[in-house]
Amino acid sequence: MDEQELELHEELDTLDTDASLFELIAERYRSGAGLQDEDIDRIADLALNVLKELLQSFGVDHVTIDEFEGNDGELIFDINGSDLAVLIGRHGRTLESLQMLFSLIVSRKIGFRFPIVVDIEGYKARRHDKVVGMAMSAADRAVSQDRSISLPAMSAYERRLVHISLRERADVVTHSEGMDAERHVVVEPV
């Protein structure tokens, strides 16, 4: 066997081992048994490599990616660098698409859906705070004016944030209306 064939066999052995390892991790995850730190590290390493490959396909090379754990146990990759506005897009649509593509690839590779958030320069964190603030303000207006308040059209994720942030309030109820890109949340006083 020449050197090139040997490298190919080693690479195939590694892929088989990784696939078997992720099958075991997937079984543990689905059974409800908590994942070990080593399992999460392996998922994070694979996901980081996928993210770097995606960024390279966008022509984005000179970035730093901070990795940390979110409040709900999800992994968060925050990308920082110059000229990244193109990856966020208008109203975060490009970032939303990047997140979807990234999640599909990682899920396919590990065999289950593990929560990993891709953020760019803290955009999602800032947007989260803005949407929650908008929801609270709409709820206050709905109660003080005793009428329904319609919020602007939002993504499914942002609408969910509104519903979650207001579900503990006994003085308002929320529901979504509209279709596709025009779907929005309505806040009503009780």
Phi, psi and omega in degrees: 000131178277175186297321181294318178295322179297317178297319179297316178297319178296319179295318178295320176298319179296317179298317178298316179296315179298316180298315179296319180297315180291332174296318178295317179297317180299318178299315178299316182297314181292330182284349181092352175290134182299149176280145178278161180303323180295323178296313181296322178298319179295318178297316180298318179298314179297314181297321179297319177296319177298315181297317179298320178295318178297316180297322177297324179292337174274357182081020180255112184244320189265077180226161169247145180238112177272136181243129175207168181264135180277178182294334183257018178086001179280155173273141178236127173251115179253117183269130179232142179170191180260152177056046180261002180302328180297331178281340177277313179075177181292124181056027176078012185295320180293318178298321178299317179292319177300317179300316182295313179298313179302312182297320179296316181295312181296316180300318180296319183288323183263346175090006176199165181268115177249135185289112176227125182255132174257125179234156178235115179049039177072015182303312183296322179295316178295318181294321177304309181299320180294316181294318179296318177298318178298319180296314180297318179296317178297320179296316179298317179294318180300317181289313183291327181263355180050050178207163179288143177240125177264129176273163178294164178302140183220163174289165179302320180298315181291322176298319178299319177302317180298310181301315181294318184290338182254357185293337179277346181280127181276348185266357179218159171230156180233153171204160180259146178225163176094176182235146172049237186289346181264004182292133184214169180259140174247130179252124183239141175287151179270000000 
